[in-house]
Amino acid sequence: MVTLSKITKTYSKGTVTAVTDVSFSVKAGELFGLIGPDGAGKSSIFRILTTLLLPDSGKATVAGHDVITGYRQIRSQVGYMPGRFSLYPDLTVEENIQFFATVFNSSITENYHLIEDIYVQLEPFKKRRAGKLSGGMKQKLALCCALIHKPTVLFLNEPTTGVDPVSRKEFWEMLRRLKTQGITVLVSTPYMDEAALCDRIALIQHGNLLAIDSPDGIVNAYPGTLYAVKADDMPRVMQVLAAHEPRFTSYIFGEYIHVDTYNGNTPDLPGELKDLLTKSGFNDIEVKPITPTIEDCFIKMLTT
Amino acid sequence: MTSLEPVIKTEKLTKRFGDFIATNEITFEVYKGEIFGFLGANGAGKTTAMRMLCGLSRPTSGKATVAGFDVYRQTEQIKRHIGYMSQKFSLYEDLTVLENIRFFGGIYGLNNQQLRVKSDGLIERLGLQSEAKKLVGDLPLGWKQKLAFSVSILHEPDIVFLDEPTGGVDPVTRRQFWAMIYEAASRGITLFVTTHYMDEAEYCHRISIMVDGRIEALGTPAGLKTKLKEPSMDGVFYQLARGAKRGDS
């Protein structure tokens, strides 16, 4: 449904490279996540696919149309929710949806089923101007406006940035429901924990793809075993472990410190860690093997 | 690290906008050198509370002191004794690194002599020597955030307010940022932090969770997990914030 082949994009007369030789494809009906920090190139890729930006080189198609020669067809078929709030603040909730439906020669009633469960939450505010809505409501309205013409592919650029964990979870539940309606969804996010909710993800940093796979596939491809370590006085545990790099690498992760062997030069890492922490005088020492998260995999790819 | 000397002290601090009670009788203390996580769903009233504590918004009722100054009568003194940094607003993109340091240092009341010494020291510590004359807009986000944080504590405030300081930053840089937070706390600076990353809640000495304008829970991360019988901070947050009636999202 979406293909990219060796897409490169530079800015400032070629001095700043935003996207380097990126290739991937998204299947029809897939919920695909582009995961990476700010500045990784996510927005450039979204803007190229929505025909708002020309790539320097490479080829990309959306719903079978080329992003350069077929931009008119693409624009009538995709829905796009940009990272920044881009609706009309002076129009009411109802007027905004009406406006976007009309632009695409559609009407609210024609595709109401697509937005119904989101719109019921907005309905009490339908006469309110969009600019006066709270952040979460703006986000829901933007999603309705991107859906109202029944797009074949929906592009959501960082829809959950700055949104609290409970509301983020609700938003992802809405996306899962859209998937059941057969809409292909491309979503970008800087939150690694959201990656697990996608069918497949691409990890991206500095314009380069680090990996593309299902979330499970990425986790299963983690080389070696990762350990979680805990003891009393965690700040000092951090210091003790850091002093032993590069025998192993360590970084804080919630209430634990995650430790991994460096280049496999510690055959018995858990034994060595317990010894080290005991000798350093810690109590309540816990060392256990864990299943890496997507964030662990990302850190591993950034640091090796 | 932390001592029991309160740097922020509030008692039934309340802010109403017409019929709407944005912040509803919140009472808490934050101590010197403490890393205090101020959590809550969007619309729970965090921003309003922070604006009152920074001396930017006059409370409707209740009491509060920040760095020993009253939030009703001594707002100018408060502003001189605090630092502030957020993801949305931190530095001027079209000023250079050095210009930003001098500008904000000046605003925070440092004189020319102090500014020279402090800006040289800061640039060296951050390893930004070759970037000093570059526009901040050209720096990677991670660097911007580290620089913004350093600038917000350049005048050695009693307390610094960090509003989602790590949003959008890559996981490695995010952890480097927290190392800087720990370092500041070890020098006796109090850190008042909001975040939507629940793993970061674990890095705070104590956290509070606001729901619908009230502080619903306050304690150490381990204490809250035990009290609410949840294995993770994620669970603690869901359990409390899921019941929110109002909201922004």
Interface residues (C-beta under 8 A of the other chain):
Chain A: G36 P37 D38 G39 A40 S134 G135 G136 M137 Q139 T161 G162 V163 D164 P165 V166 S167 R168 K169 E170 P190 Y191 M192 Q205 P235 Y251 I252 F253 G254 E255 E295 F298 I299 L302 T303
Chain B: G40 A41 N42 G43 Q87 P140 L141 G142 E164 G167 G168 V169 D170 P171 V172 T173 R175 W178 Y182 H196 Y197 M198 D199 E202 Y203 P221 A222 S232 M233 D234 F237 Y238 A241 R242 A244 G247 D248 S249
